[in-house]
Amino acid sequence: MKEPPMSSLRGFVTLHVTGPQVEKFINAVTGAGIVIWDVRTAGSGVSLKLLLDDFYTLRPLLKKTGCRMHVSGRHGVPFMAARMWKRKFFTIGLFLFGVSLLLLSSMIWSIKIEGNEHIASEDILAAAHQEGIYPYQWIWRLDEPDKLARELTARLPGITWIGLERTGTSITIQVVEAEQPETKPLLSKRHLISRTDAVVTEIYAEQGRPVVARNSRVKKGDILISGILGDEENAQYVVAKGDVKGLVWHEYNIAVPLKTTGSSYTGERKDRTYLVLGKWAIQLWGYGKSTFEKSRTLTEHDPLVWRSLELPLGWMTEKELEVKETADTRTPEAAQQAGMEQAKKDILARYGMDSVIKSQKILHEKKENGKVYMKVLFEVEERIAVELPIVNNRGE
């Protein structure tokens, strides 16, 4: 016979029937209108399946034929429900966990702001809160993203476009700000003076009166472009503007090791994830020790936040990165070159990337204790003008 419909929902059992009149028992079962299926020989008897409702009607037929039966399998929803009822606390906990997971996945957990430079993220979050976008808000209570974007754009002046994108339980608000006119700072009357001893190579006075000429030797504090026009009786005070460059000499003491050591990441890593509850961290994934000889561990915390309040609940991820140690030995010439390049980078960082190194001269050099020591004099063309306010209308 064929398996009856919805047998898994109604429940069925697998029986092993033995005895002297097994064939007579099978005929009696079918004659009584009991549906059986998957009948096959098994050892000294037969194996068959029948619905749970018909199981209790077999006893008279067994006595009549002198057969015995053994239940070898229980299948279907009724047996599953019975097993779950025996472990009802586990079942209830599993059900509550599923409901909690469903509820948590139906809430907004984080809001990210991207693209804002002048408008504070707090102002954007405040406007979003008025539109119902905030952590722990139900997702199904939110309006369509296009409508929310229009409402937010209307609430925030200085923004030309807002886009909303929801990924799972996170919302990203992308902002395009309107171009603001550049605000120029208010300037007070001043001189431009030399910040160091130098020889002037170039001078351009946009506003004010140049006091020195090209190839003039100046000392620290000398006025280069004066902010006073006219004579003592008819003096006019202005904001001195311009550009002055000069040759400046810098002396560097350089020490470069011949042997260098470092480390680099190999790309191999092992992650461990923890559930954080207050001061406790419960490891969820990433058990076992790594096989790295040397490694570096980076820790990332991701706490849950309710508005501005950080909750004592969240996630922590430890990333153990494999590190490979490296060693290198340089020749004295290579060490000298590396030291010179480092000094040049320092000059450009200190005095401007438009500075030009005109010449360099090694005054003294020696090799000692695994290092190369040098004293180097650099001749650099750089900007030398700094501001000096004119106080109390006093002259030069």
C-alpha positions, 0 to 999 in steps of 0.5 A: 500500500501507499503511504497515506497523506499527512502521515508525518503530521498524524504520526506513524510507527515502524513495527517488527512483527514475529510469530508462527502466523505472520502472513495470517496477521498481515491478512487480518490487518488488511482485512480490518481496513488498517492501512500499512505500508513499506512491508518487508521481511526483516530477520524471522519476521516482517517490518511494516509501518502504520498510522499511530491511530491504528496502532492500538487496534492491533492487540486483538489481531496479535492474540488471534494469530499468536504474533508479537510486535516490537516498536522499532521507530516512532515518527511524526509530529506527535512523538516530537511534541511528546519529546519536547514536552518532556524537556519543556523548559528547554523548549520554552527557552528555545522558543523565547530565544527565537522570539527574542532573536526575531524581535531584536532583528526587527529593531534599529541598532545603529545609525551612521552619518556619512559625508558631513563636514560642517554640520555636526553629526549630533544635529543630524541625529537630532533631526532624524530622531524627530522623524522616528529614526533612532536606536531601538526603533521598530523597523516596521514603524519607519516610513519609506526611505524616500519620504524620510530623506525628504523630511530630513532635507527640509529639517536641516538647512545647509544640506542639498541632498540626503540618502537613507540606506538600511542594511539589516539593523543598521541605517546609514544617512548619507549627506551632501552639504551645500557649498558655503562661501569661504569666510576670510579671517579678519586681519589686523595691521602688521609687519612681515619680519624674518623668523631667522637669519637668512639671505633674501633671494626673492621678495614680493610685496602684495600690500605694504612697503618692502624694506629689504632687497634681493641678496640682502642679509637679514637677521632674525626679527628684521622687518621685511615688508613694513605695514606703515606707509607714508612718513611720520606725519602722514602714516597709514597702517595696513596689513602687510602681505607678501612672500619672502624667500631666503637662503637659510643654513641648517646643521643636522647631527645624524645617527643611522644604525647599520643593522635594522630590525622590523616586523610585518604582518603575514596575512594570517589571523585568528579571530575570537568573538566575545559577548560582553556583559558588564565586566564579564566577557563570554567567548562565543567563537574562535576557541583554541590556540593559534600556531603563530610563533609571534603575533600581535592582538588587536581588540575591538569593542562594539558596545550597544548604545541607547541614545547617548548612554552606553549599555553594559552589553555588546560584542568584543572581537580579538584579532590575533595577527601573525607577525614576521620579524625581519632584519637588514644590514646596510653598508655605510654608504647606504646608511649615509644615504638613508640619513641624508634622506631622512634629514631632507624629509624633516626639512621639508616637513618643518619649513614647507614642502616648497622649500628647495635644498640648494646644497649639502655638505658633510662637516664630520663623519664617523662609524662607531658602535654599529652606527654612522654619525654625521654632521651635515650643513644644508643650504635651503631656500625657504619662506622666511616671513612671519607676522608681527602686529603693529601695537599702539600705532608705533612705528618701525 
